Amino acid sequence: MTVLHFTYKSATAMEKAQETVSDERAPIQKLYHEFGDMTSLHGMRRAVSSNKCWIRGIWTLLVLVGAGLALYQFISIVREFQTSPVSTVVSIKYQPRLEFPAVTLCNLNPIRLSKASQAIKDLVNGTETLEQQNAKLEELLSENSTEEKMLMGHSMEDMLIDCKFNGNVCSAKDFSYIYNHKYVNCFTFGYTHSSNNHTRYTTRTGPINGLIMELDIQQFDYIPLTPTAGVKVLLHPDSETPFPEDGGLIVGPGFVTSIAATKVESRRQPFPEGSCVKDTDSKESAYNTIFSSYGHSYSDNACKKTCYQKKVFKSCNCCDTDYPCLKKVLLDDMNVLDDTAQGKNAPYIPICNSSNVESMKCTSQVEKSFWTQDLGCASQCPPACDQIRYSTVISTGVWPSTHFIRHFIRKINESFSYRNTSNDYIANNFLKIQIYYEVLNYVLIETYPAYDWNKLLSDIGGQLGLWLGCSLLTVIEISQLGLEILVSLTRKLIRMRRAVSNYDDNGNAN
């Protein structure tokens, strides 16, 4: 009973306090009417100050509907902004002086029969099926070092008959050697990273002002496992690692092939508008590739091959012979440093041995997962933010022609007396390549944020103005009203507490 009596007396004191506070004029109602009379928010004045009740009801409903629609549009605009959309602008720029692309050449025949090891000669002359011979050839080549395979492949000195760039004579010394796991010996014209080369530019269009080469592919020395005769030609920026096994053009003997190039430059937006790697990011360990030791810039293809080599090292404790085995890159990846891999103090990283059944089985499984995209390398390797590609238009013609062949034979006999100059040999081994700019324009593809802060604020302001007639000053007015209501409620609460303290438990004033 004592507890019930205490509660009743406390409630009585609270009622007295509320009566005292209610005697004062309600400030919130006053603020509401003042806001309705003075605000720039359309429709609010009619909803508050109209004399007729039904008019106030209609305008109140209209204001609430407008506020709801404005809120819906606001949420839609913010969601679209969060998706970070981009717009793509394609423009054609004129440049009177264009940097000439690097040109990588590879003979489609990886090993010369005359320089092959006895084991390879015995293999290609055997009776096994083509698939079995190709598989064993890969095993035999993996047992040789890069230097040994380089000596067995075609050399630029032996293949190059004539070379001119911008009308000036060039030679095999202007080509840099690059090892490729598929074609073995490849050669690049125009590498700035080589001491023999410097950046080359062209100021005029047409074949005479480009790169012209006459080559002898030495088809007589092909191994029987090579199905196609010719060279692979790849145009790429001089700062980028070439991968002729993944792209390029095949040029066959007996023809002159004209390759008219057009430079296409892409500039993508980094996060959050896009997903690409900037030049500064490519120096970080996450995007450092096994080809970086050659001075090459980042590319998504180089990143994917690096990812594959890391997976081989992590799973098989060795490096695939097809790609460089750069210890710093492989060991800097924290995902590699686990109990299955060698530590950073390892003196060297072993090469996967083709004679080891378990090693070959492991690398084959990783390679299969790589091609089926189960390794996740594609998602780990976004494209570069700044990228240059070359679109090409190809035209061919029989070369040398029937009546010109005697002049060509005379030139060959004067310069290379040891070469075969029969008509059949020329038709099956000699080819001519012309690489040039068709125009001195280049295509620029740029992406821009389609939704920046200016457009976001403009769209929000437009929707608020459409549905409510609201501006920034109106928002400040509403904020002021909210602040005044908060202050009024705080004051009312303080007065109520003071009023309660002025009455005893029986409701009598102290």
DALINDA-V40966 format. One line per field, one symbol per residue. burial: 1 if it has 9 or more other ideal C-beta (glycine too) atoms within 8 Angstrom, else 0. Layout:
burial=???
//
This chain:
burial=000001001101111111011000001101111011101010111111010000110011011001101100110011011001110000000000010111111111111110110001101100000000110111111101000011011101001110111000010101111111001111111111100010010100100011111111111011101100111111110101111100011111111111111111111111001101111011000011111100011111111111111111111101111010111011101001100010000100100111000011011011101100001010001011111101010100001100001001101110000000000011111111111110011111111010100011001110111011111001101100100110011011001100110110001000
//
